[in-house]
Amino acid sequence: MGPPPAGRAPLPGSSSFDVAIVGAGFTGLWTAYYLITADPSLRIAVLEKEYAGFGASGRNGGWCSALLPTSLPALARRYGRSAAVSLQRAMNATVDEVGRVCAAEGIACDFHKGGTVVVARSPAQLARAAEAVTTSASFGFDDLSLLTAEAAAARLGATSVLGGVFTPHCAAIQPAALVRGLAAVVAARGVSIYEATPVTSVRPGAAVTPVGTVRAPVVVRATEGYTSALPGYGRAVAPIYSLMVATPPLPSSTWSSIGLADRETFSDFRHMIIYGQRTADDRLAFGGRGAPYHFGSAVSPSFDQEPAVFLALRRTLGELFPVLGPLPPVSHTWGGPLGVTRDWTASVGLDPASGLAWAGGYVGDGVGTSNLAGRTLAHLILGVDSDLVRMPWVGHRSRQWEPEPLRWLGINAALRATAAADAAESRTGRASRRAHLIERLIGH
């Protein structure tokens, strides 16, 4: 990921802009990019507590994917089949849009569209793989392919591979390079990025900071996993931590065993999410969920380091790829909070009456989704009538999380139940009823 970039100046004092954006991650920067591209005369301020890309945008798994946190069947139940299909098609196209912008703007972030392989390593996982392909096809998508054991293992040489699926709709990237490159592009076009400038509250027409108030007809909340720190938003988004490790560069002989010859991103069909990629410099970057939720939606740099989770990730790597040894060496460890809404549904919107806009709730799938959100916010703010502003996630309002201690008890119980479901499936080979209940509770 590299060291933090040289800092930009903080907000000097109260001022006025056409648009104020709170948060200099992917959502805020993509919004600024599409706004300033459409109308270079706009005065746009991006306010960031730390530095551009400090949060999940700069330290994630590097999947620019077409994944949505809510399944197609769940979207169809809520919005109708055609609306669900339109949103998924927009997400599929978004992967190419990110690649287009990177090429056009000279953002060197190792963008490579090699797709995603998800392997099945138990009979229960194999059944989920087949179901995923059947469900995708039922919505008219024929680009999720069911793989035989041989075909899956040819892409990812993990242990116990019984089959899997492949989708072309994902690119591996270096996320810190992408978010920093995007910040440089918008700054060069005249967007004012103020770092070391915490926003203490947002209200119609204003973003309040300790050094002054930024007034603007439109204020965009693009704070994702850090949303709970804003007054009035403590139960809007739960920050759930995802942690990662990366190996030193691996020799070609090791990669010949692991595979990923086209830099496919990879996962498997367990319930407790894991994810990985082969980086451009031949490291294996690997992450997963499982870190505890912290009481009161607390967020702290100390939560980025959970030795027990890092150890579990290394053991999982060793179990997946014995060529690395039982406890593979790692050169980097990191983590951060991602934003989870109560119904696991991402949303984007603008309230015309107040001028308050928002986007987020990506549940860890934000690299691509934030680009679609930024384009959509730009159209909403500029009053552009387009297919984007008619997508079903526009204007969606998730209900609030339960108050504490119910939130802490419920989220951590679900995490433990998910781990237990995977352990039971590993022992028995049969699908876990417990996992099915959890999926129903989150609306999948």
C-alpha positions in Angstrom: 0.0 0.0 0.0 2.9 2.3 0.6 3.3 5.3 3.1 0.7 8.0 3.4 1.0 10.7 0.7 2.2 14.2 1.4 -0.6 16.0 3.1 -2.8 18.7 1.6 -3.7 21.8 3.5 -6.7 21.8 5.9 -9.7 24.1 5.5 -8.5 27.6 6.3 -11.9 28.8 7.6 -15.5 29.3 6.7 -16.3 29.4 3.0 -18.9 28.8 0.4 -19.0 26.3 -2.5 -21.6 24.9 -4.9 -21.1 21.4 -3.6 -19.6 20.2 -0.3 -18.5 16.6 -0.1 -17.8 15.0 3.3 -15.2 12.2 2.8 -12.3 11.8 0.4 -12.7 8.2 -0.3 -13.9 6.6 -3.6 -17.5 7.8 -3.2 -16.6 11.4 -2.6 -13.9 11.5 -5.2 -15.9 9.8 -7.9 -18.7 12.2 -7.2 -16.3 15.2 -7.5 -14.8 13.7 -10.7 -18.1 13.3 -12.6 -19.3 16.7 -11.4 -16.3 18.6 -12.4 -16.1 16.8 -15.7 -19.7 17.7 -16.5 -19.4 21.3 -15.3 -15.8 22.6 -14.9 -17.2 25.9 -13.5 -18.5 24.2 -10.3 -16.9 25.1 -7.0 -16.5 21.8 -5.1 -15.0 21.2 -1.7 -14.0 17.7 -0.4 -13.5 17.6 3.3 -11.5 14.8 4.8 -10.6 14.1 8.5 -7.4 12.3 7.6 -6.1 12.2 4.0 -7.6 11.2 0.7 -8.0 7.5 0.6 -7.3 7.0 4.3 -10.3 4.7 4.9 -11.5 1.5 3.2 -10.9 3.1 -0.3 -7.2 2.9 0.2 -6.9 -0.4 2.1 -9.1 -3.1 0.7 -8.9 -6.3 -1.3 -8.5 -4.6 -4.6 -11.6 -6.1 -6.3 -13.2 -3.7 -8.7 -16.2 -6.0 -9.1 -19.8 -6.0 -10.2 -20.9 -7.4 -6.8 -23.8 -5.9 -4.9 -24.4 -6.6 -1.2 -28.0 -7.6 -1.9 -28.8 -10.7 -4.0 -30.7 -10.4 -7.3 -33.7 -12.4 -5.9 -33.8 -10.0 -2.9 -33.7 -7.0 -5.1 -36.4 -8.4 -7.4 -38.6 -9.1 -4.4 -38.2 -5.5 -3.3 -38.2 -3.6 -6.5 -39.3 -5.9 -9.3 -37.4 -8.1 -11.7 -36.6 -5.5 -14.4 -35.3 -3.0 -11.8 -33.0 -5.7 -10.3 -31.7 -6.6 -13.8 -31.1 -3.0 -14.7 -29.0 -2.4 -11.5 -26.9 -5.5 -12.1 -26.3 -4.6 -15.7 -25.2 -1.1 -14.6 -22.8 -2.7 -12.1 -21.3 -5.0 -14.8 -20.7 -2.0 -17.0 -19.1 -0.1 -14.1 -16.0 -2.4 -14.1 -15.2 -1.3 -17.6 -16.0 2.4 -16.8 -13.4 2.4 -14.0 -10.9 0.9 -16.4 -11.8 3.6 -19.0 -11.2 6.4 -16.6 -7.9 5.0 -15.3 -6.7 4.8 -18.9 -8.0 8.2 -19.9 -6.6 10.0 -16.9 -3.3 8.1 -16.6 -4.1 6.6 -13.2 -1.6 3.8 -12.7 -3.3 1.4 -10.4 -2.5 -2.0 -11.9 -6.0 -2.3 -13.3 -6.4 -5.8 -14.9 -9.7 -7.3 -15.7 -9.1 -11.0 -15.2 -12.5 -11.9 -13.7 -13.3 -13.8 -10.5 -13.1 -17.5 -9.7 -15.0 -18.8 -6.7 -14.3 -22.4 -5.9 -16.4 -25.0 -4.1 -14.5 -27.1 -1.7 -17.3 -29.2 -0.1 -20.5 -30.8 -1.4 -22.5 -28.0 0.3 -20.4 -25.4 -1.4 -20.8 -27.1 -4.7 -24.5 -27.0 -4.4 -24.3 -23.3 -3.7 -22.2 -22.8 -6.8 -24.7 -24.6 -9.0 -27.5 -22.6 -7.4 -25.7 -19.3 -8.1 -25.4 -20.1 -11.8 -29.0 -21.2 -12.1 -30.2 -18.0 -10.3 -28.0 -15.8 -12.5 -29.3 -17.4 -15.6 -32.9 -17.0 -14.5 -32.4 -13.3 -14.6 -31.0 -13.4 -18.1 -27.3 -13.4 -17.2 -25.3 -16.1 -19.0 -21.8 -14.8 -18.0 -21.6 -16.7 -14.7 -20.1 -20.0 -15.7 -20.2 -23.3 -13.7 -16.8 -24.9 -13.6 -15.9 -28.5 -13.4 -13.4 -29.5 -10.7 -10.6 -29.6 -13.4 -11.5 -26.2 -14.8 -11.8 -24.6 -11.4 -8.5 -26.0 -10.2 -6.8 -24.8 -13.4 -7.7 -21.3 -12.4 -7.1 -21.7 -8.7 -4.9 -24.5 -7.4 -6.5 -24.7 -4.0 -7.0 -27.9 -2.0 -10.2 -30.0 -2.3 -11.6 -28.2 -5.2 -14.8 -29.9 -6.4 -15.9 -27.2 -8.9 -16.7 -23.5 -8.9 -17.9 -20.5 -10.9 -16.3 -17.8 -13.0 -17.4 -14.3 -13.9 -15.5 -11.9 -16.1 -16.9 -8.9 -14.3 -14.1 -8.1 -12.0 -10.7 -6.3 -12.2 -7.8 -6.5 -9.8 -6.4 -3.2 -8.8 -4.1 -1.5 -6.3 -6.7 0.4 -4.4 -4.4 3.0 -2.7 -2.9 3.9 -6.1 -6.4 4.3 -7.6 -7.8 6.5 -4.8 -4.7 8.7 -4.7 -4.6 9.0 -8.4 -8.2 10.0 -8.5 -7.6 12.6 -5.9 -4.8 14.0 -7.9 -6.9 14.2 -11.0 -9.8 16.1 -9.4 -7.5 18.4 -7.6 -5.8 19.3 -10.9 -9.2 20.2 -12.3 -9.9 22.7 -9.5 -11.6 20.6 -6.9 -10.6 21.8 -3.4 -9.5 18.9 -1.2 -9.1 19.8 2.4 -7.3 17.2 4.5 -6.9 17.1 8.3 -10.4 18.7 8.4 -12.9 16.7 10.4 -16.6 17.4 9.9 -18.4 17.4 13.2 -21.9 17.7 11.7 -23.8 18.0 8.5 -27.1 19.9 8.1 -29.0 21.4 5.2 -26.7 23.9 3.4 -23.7 23.3 5.7 -20.9 21.0 6.7 -19.5 22.1 10.1 -15.8 21.7 11.0 -13.8 23.0 14.1 -12.2 25.7 12.0 -15.3 27.0 10.2 -18.5 26.1 8.3 -18.6 25.2 4.6 -21.8 26.4 3.2 -23.2 24.9 0.0 -26.6 24.2 -1.6 -25.7 20.5 -1.8 -23.9 18.6 1.0 -22.9 15.0 0.2 -22.3 12.5 2.9 -19.7 10.0 1.6 -18.5 8.6 4.9 -19.3 4.9 4.7 -17.8 3.0 7.7 -17.2 6.3 9.5 -20.8 7.5 9.3 -21.7 6.6 12.9 -19.4 9.4 14.2 -21.7 12.1 12.8 -24.4 13.3 15.1 -27.8 11.9 14.1 -26.2 8.9 12.2 -25.1 6.7 15.0 -27.4 3.9 14.0 -27.4 4.4 10.3 -24.4 2.2 9.4 -22.6 -0.4 11.4 -18.8 -0.4 10.9 -17.7 -4.0 10.5 -14.0 -4.7 10.2 -12.3 -6.7 7.4 -8.6 -7.6 7.7 -5.9 -8.5 5.2 -2.5 -10.0 4.9 -0.1 -10.0 2.0 2.9 -12.3 1.3 6.2 -11.2 0.0 6.5 -11.6 -3.8 6.3 -15.3 -4.7 8.5 -17.1 -7.2 7.0 -18.3 -10.5 7.3 -21.9 -9.3 4.9 -21.2 -6.5 2.5 -19.4 -8.8 2.5 -22.4 -11.2 1.0 -24.3 -8.3 -1.4 -21.6 -7.1 -2.6 -20.5 -10.5 -4.3 -17.1 -11.1 -2.4 -16.8 -14.4 -4.7 -14.0 -15.5 -4.7 -12.3 -12.1 -8.2 -13.5 -11.3 -9.5 -12.4 -8.0 -10.7 -15.4 -6.0 -12.8 -16.7 -3.1 -14.7 -19.8 -2.2 -18.3 -20.6 -1.2 -17.9 -20.6 2.6 -20.2 -18.3 4.5 -17.5 -16.3 6.3 -16.3 -14.3 3.4 -12.7 -14.6 2.2 -11.1 -12.9 -0.8 -7.8 -12.6 -2.5 -5.8 -11.5 -5.5 -2.5 -11.9 -7.2 -0.9 -8.5 -7.2 1.0 -7.0 -10.1 4.2 -7.6 -8.2 3.3 -11.3 -7.5 2.3 -11.1 -3.9 -0.7 -13.0 -2.7 -3.1 -10.5 -1.0 -5.7 -12.2 1.1 -8.4 -11.1 3.5 -11.5 -12.0 5.3 -14.2 -11.1 7.7 -14.5 -12.3 11.3 -13.1 -9.4 13.3 -15.5 -8.4 16.1 -17.9 -5.6 15.9 -17.0 -3.0 18.6 -19.6 -1.6 21.0 -21.3 1.6 20.1 -20.1 1.4 16.4 -16.7 2.5 17.6 -14.0 3.0 15.1 -10.3 3.1 16.0 -6.9 2.6 14.3 -6.2 0.0 16.9 -9.0 -2.2 15.6 -7.2 -2.5 12.3 -4.8 -4.9 14.0 -6.3 -8.1 15.3 -3.5 -10.7 15.8 -5.9 -13.6 16.1 -7.6 -12.7 12.8 -4.3 -12.3 11.0 -3.2 -15.7 12.4 -6.4 -17.2 11.2 -5.9 -15.7 7.7 -2.4 -17.1 7.5 -3.6 -20.6 8.5 -6.4 -20.4 6.0 -3.9 -19.5 3.3 -1.7 -22.5 4.3 -4.7 -24.8 4.2 -5.8 -23.5 0.8 -2.3 -23.5 -0.7 0.1 -26.1 1.0 2.9 -24.9 -1.2 3.1 -21.8 1.0 3.6 -23.9 4.2 1.2 -24.3 7.2 1.8 -20.7 8.3 2.8 -18.6 5.3 5.1 -15.6 5.8 3.5 -12.2 5.4 5.1 -8.9 4.7 2.0 -6.6 5.3 -1.1 -6.7 7.5 -3.9 -4.2 7.5 -7.6 -3.6 7.9 -10.4 -1.2 8.3 -14.1 -0.7 8.7 -16.6 -1.2 6.0 -20.2 0.2 6.1 -23.1 -2.2 6.7 -26.7 -1.0 6.7 -29.4 -2.9 8.6 -30.9 -4.4 5.5 -27.5 -4.9 3.8 -28.6 -2.7 0.9 -26.5 0.0 -0.6 -28.2 3.3 -1.6 -27.6 6.7 -3.1 -29.9 9.7 -3.0 -30.5 13.4 -2.9 -33.2 15.1 -0.8 -34.2 18.1 -3.0 -35.8 19.9 0.0 -32.7 19.9 2.2 -29.9 19.5 -0.4 -28.5 16.6 1.6 -27.1 13.8 -0.5 -25.6 10.5 0.4 -24.2 7.2 -0.9 -22.9 4.1 0.8 -23.7 0.9 2.6 -21.6 -1.2 0.2 -20.8 -4.0 2.7 -17.2 -4.3 1.4 -18.1 -4.2 -2.3 -17.5 -0.5 -2.7 -14.6 -0.2 -5.2 -17.0 -0.6 -8.2 -20.2 0.4 -6.5 -18.8 3.8 -5.4 -18.1 4.6 -9.1 -21.8 3.9 -10.0 -22.8 5.9 -6.9 -20.6 8.9 -7.9 -22.0 9.0 -11.4 -25.5 8.8 -10.1 -25.0 11.5 -7.5 -23.5 13.7 -10.2 -26.7 13.3 -12.3 -28.9 13.9 -9.3 -27.1 17.0 -8.3 -27.0 18.4 -11.9 -30.6 17.5 -12.5 -29.8 15.1 -15.4 -32.6 12.8 -16.4 -31.0 9.5 -17.1 -31.3 5.8 -16.5 -28.9 6.2 -13.5 -31.3 8.3 -11.5 -34.1 5.7 -12.1 -32.1 2.8 -10.6 -33.9 1.0 -7.8 -31.3 1.9 -5.1 -31.8 5.7 -5.7 -33.6 7.1 -2.7 -33.6 3.8 -0.7 -33.7 4.3 3.0 -32.5 1.5 5.2 -34.0 1.2 8.7 -31.7 2.0 11.6 -29.7 -0.5 13.5 -31.0 -1.6 16.9 -29.7 0.4 19.9 -26.9 -0.9 22.1 -26.4 -3.4 23.6 -28.7 -5.2 21.1 -26.6 -4.2 18.1 -23.4 -5.5 19.7 -25.0 -8.7 20.8 -26.7 -9.4 17.4 -23.8 -8.6 15.1 -21.3 -10.6 17.0 -23.7 -13.5 17.5 -24.2 -13.5 13.7 -20.4 -13.6 13.2 -20.0 -16.5 15.6 -22.9 -18.3 14.0 -21.4 -17.9 10.5 -18.1 -19.3 11.6 -19.9 -22.2 13.3 -21.9 -22.9 10.1 -18.7 -23.2 8.1 -17.2 -25.5 10.7 -20.4 -27.7 10.6 -20.4 -27.9 6.8 -16.7 -28.8 6.8 -17.4 -31.7 9.2 -20.6 -33.0 7.6 -20.6 -31.8 4.0 -24.2 -30.8 4.3 -25.6 -27.3 4.0 -26.0 -25.4 7.3 -29.6 -24.5 8.4 -28.0 -21.9 10.7 -26.4 -20.1 7.7 -29.7 -20.2 5.9 -31.4 -18.5 8.8 -28.8 -15.7 8.9 -29.3 -15.1 5.2 -33.0 -14.7 5.8 -32.4 -12.3 8.6 -30.3 -10.0 6.4 -32.7 -10.2 3.5 -30.8 -12.4 1.1 
